[in-house]
C-alpha cells in the first residue's frame, strides 16, 4: 500500500512538472514571437502541440488513467509539423515515409476508437462491465424493446389491454 501511494505521489509530481515545463515552453515561444514581431505557421503548430500535451495531462487527472489517444494525436501533429516546416528541403522519400507514418497513426486512432476494440481495452482495464447491452438495428432503442426496457413494457401493456 505504501508503494502504491509513493508511486501516485511521484506520478502526480511528474505530471505537475510536465504542466510547468509546458507552460514555460509556451511562454518562451510567445516571447520569441513577440521579439520577432511575426507569427509563423511553425509557431502556431508548436502551440497546438503544447495544447495537446496539456489536454493529455487534464484527461489523466480527470479519469485517473492514461489516455491512449492523445499521444497518437500528438505524434500525428508533430509529424505534420515536420513535413510542413521542412517540406521543401526534405528528401521526397522522407516525406513519403513520414506521410505513411501519419496514415498508420490515423489507422491506429480509428482502431482504438472502434467500439469493438474499445470494449476489449476497457474490459481489460476493468472500467466497463462485461454485460454491456447489445444493440440491434444499430440503435439502443431497438434493443430496449427486446430487453425489457420501456419499449417492452409499453408493448406488454398494449398486449394486456387487448
Order of alpha helices (4+ residues) and beta strands (2+ residues): alpha-alpha-alpha-alpha-alpha-alpha-alpha
